[in-house]
């Protein structure tokens, strides 16, 4: 049976970065000139073109590292536009000026996201490892909005900035962004080296997700992402990423009292790694997501669609019957599935149980 194509393909267009974020999924940002920072232009374009496949191509998110550090980025964006491949860009905003904004806008990006990890400059700059990065990120969002580009804020949540969450929402509204996505930290890369005092525990995750539901209010709870074609009906889409158990919380606390809402949550799925999204590394390797370092294939040797259809990693990770521990017997396993990267980071098994979930299934966990 043929698998549904991915909705999103996140592409680490380069491993180079101008910041040193404490929570980055990468443990090493190459600085030597003889290291492979990214695929050469022609190889990149060949893979990009192949993503079109036979039907509508997935949304490609040019990320990094810092994608704006690629000198050939205009050529790559022009190729995507010419071949009808929709794309978005994820940047830290530090390299954005009017000229860069004009260049990016000319290729018609679907959306550009900028990372802002706190409502205060000191909080964000501490996260990002560079003084002044907050002001640059805010300025980038203003420039993008003035150029008519749809904008999104990505905010990584830890104990160091969770108290600023209401102010982050207020800042996002002030800047007029179309979406605000809170990323709940996954313990991989530098994130695995963060002290426990920076990580939200299971109880705090639950509390945060309940708070988020209040913020979302009446907006549609379908699985929005950077590829959404319209912001939520309330004006700004607010959602959590890497928090699949929100689908369980929604079903538990809201769906039972609202038949209309229950219908909208029927298609919700928590972890999309390997089932609706894929990640391509700067070397052309394919992973279920950017936080799960379990290779599924190599696009310097294989076609993307061959990997998507035939990889055992993708087949396994998208099968809820393969889940272990309490995730394997949970009555919400199909819509939630737990964060597979978080399971891998804490148990070494990407099909292990989600470590930051308080819920205890009615059935006993599989050994």
LOTORLO-158839 format. One record per residue (C-alpha): x, y, z negated; residue in one letter. Coordinates in steps of 0.02 Angstrom, whole numbers, plus 50000, padded with zeros to 5 digits. Layout:
XYZA
...
***
This chain:
500005000050000X
500715016850053X
501055029049913X
500325046449914X
501645059049969X
502395070349835X
501595087149806X
503235095049756X
505065091849794X
506245101349680X
507945103649763X
509525108149669X
510165118049817X
511815121349727X
512625116849562X
513435133849550X
512705145849423X
513105163149359X
512435159849184X
512835147349046X
511155142748971X
511215132948809X
509745122048861X
510255118449041X
509945100749103X
511725100949176X
513185097049063X
514485103349187X
514385118549299X
515835116749422X
517075130949428X
518475123349533X
518425127449718X
518725109549775X
517155102349695X
515575098649793X
514405112949746X
513085108849874X
512705099650035X
513425107850192X
512195118350291X
511875106150433X
511635091250315X
510455101550210X
509415106650360X
509345088750425X
508635082650259X
507485097650245X
506785094250418X
506485075950376X
505355080850231X
504035085950356X
503685067650387X
502095063150480X
500865074050386X
500855089950286X
502565092350205X
502725094250016X
503105111049939X
505005112449923X
505625122149771X
507365129049800X
508165128449628X
509895125949557X
511045130249477X
510655147149548X
510005145649728X
510385163849766X
512245159449754X
512155149549917X
512855160950053X
511855151550186X
510195153250093X
509445164850227X
509815151750360X
508995138150255X
507455148550220X
507335153150403X
507415134650448X
506015130650325X
504925144650394X
505245139650574X
504775121550540X
503225125250438X
503925118650274X
503155128250127X
504395133449995X
504595142249829X
506155148449741X
506665146649558X
507965159449504X
508645167249345X
508455184249427X
510195190649384X
510735192649566X
509135200949627X
509165218649696X
508145227749827X
509155220549972X
508985202749906X
507125205449878X
506875211750056X
507815196750126X
506815184050025X
505155192350065X
505525191650251X
505445172550249X
503745171650163X
504065161650004X
502485154549927X
503075160149755X
504655164849662X
504865160049480X
506045168949360X
506605161849193X
506235172349039X
506555163548874X
505835175748749X
504975192448736X
506535201248674X
508175204348763X
509195197348619X
508245180748619X
508345178248806X
510145183848823X
510645171948684X
509835157548778X
510585162448943X
512345166148883X
512465183348962X
512055200348891X
510905210249005X
510125194949087X
508405198849013X
508355216149091X
508915208949258X
507565195449252X
506205208249213X
506835219549352X
506825205049475X
504995201449437X
504555219749463X
505465220049630X
504635203949688X
502915210149640X
503205226849729X
503685216949884X
502045207349879X
502815190749826X
501835179449707X
502795178149543X
502935166049400X
503835166249232X
504635150149169X
504945150148981X
505895136148895X
505215133748720X
506255129948566X
506195134348382X
507225149848425X
505865157948529X
504215149148489X
503735163148369X
503765175248517X
502505165348619X
501095177948603X
502275191948651X
502875181748802X
501065180248860X
500845198948836X
502455202448934X
501885191049075X
500225200349087X
501115217149081X
502235211749226X
500725205849324X
501395188449362X
500245175349437X
500825161349323X
501685158149157X
502395140749130X
503065135448961X
504375121648977X
504525110548825X
506355105548808X
506925088548867X
508465081248780X
509585079048932X
511135088348990X
511585102348871X
509855100048796X
510445083548723X
511815092748631X
510675105748553X
510515104448364X
508915096648299X
508485113448222X
508185120348398X
507015106448454X
505155106648419X
504645090948327X
503095080648368X
502005090648248X
502585107048322X
502285100548499X
500505096348452X
500235113348372X
500995122248522X
499905113048646X
498345116848545X
498855135248543X
499115134348731X
497345127848757X
496685143448671X
497745154448784X
497125145348937X
495345149248887X
494145146949033X
495425144049168X
495345127949267X
496335114049184X
496765105149345X
498615101249360X
499245118249419X
501045120649469X
502155132349566X
501305125649723X
499565131549672X
498815142349808X
497855153649691X
498085159549513X
496785153749387X
495095162049383X
495575171749228X
496945180749326X
498525172549261X
498835153849258X
499575147849093X
500165130149072X
501445118648993X
502725108449090X
503565092749026X
502145090848901X
501085076748973X
500175073448809X
499225089548836X
498105079248950X
497695068148802X
497355083148689X
496225090848820X
495265074648844X
495095072048656X
494565089348604X
493665096948752X
493035084448879X
491845075748758X
490865091748729X
490845098048908X
490255086649049X
490795099349179X
492535100349105X
492625081449091X
492385080249278X
493825092149310X
494995082449194X
494635065749278X
496095068049398X
497325074949270X
498985066249251X
500325070749127X
502055065549186X
502185067549375X
503975061349391X
504125049549538X
502245049349571X
501865067149628X
503585075449620X
505375071149664X
507045079549636X
508515080949756X
510215084549680X
511555095949752X
512385080149819X
510815073549904X
510365060649772X
508515057749736X
507835056849559X
506055055749489X
506285073049414X
507695085049373X
507765079649192X
507855060949222X
509605055449279X
509045038749350X
509475038349537X
508175031949659X
509145034649820X
510445044549918X
509895055550063X
511635055550139X
511315037150174X
509405035450172X
507865044250235X
506845052950101X
505255043850147X
506115026850138X
506665031249962X
504945037649915X
504055022149978X
505285008449932X
506295013749780X
506045001949634X
506285016849517X
504815026149594X
503735010549597X
504085006949415X
503915024549347X
502225027249431X
501495011049362X
500665013749190X
500704995049160X
502614996149148X
502565008049000X
503255001548835X
503025004848651X
501465013948598X
501365022248770X
501085004948844X
499495001748745X
498855019548731X
497095022148799X
497715038448876X
499215030748964X
498515033149141X
498195051849123X
499675055449009X
501085042449029X
502205052348911X
503755061748968X
504835048649052X
506395059549041X
506135062548855X
505915043848829X
507535040648923X
508475054048826X
507995046548659X
507855027848694X
508915025148849X
507395017348935X
506385028449051X
504855017549024X
505015018548834X
503795027948724X
503665046748717X
504575051848557X
503695068548530X
501905062548524X
500935061248360X
499505050848428X
499355032948371X
498435021848497X
497015010748439X
497944995248499X
499624989448427X
501184994148524X
502014981848640X
503724976048581X
***
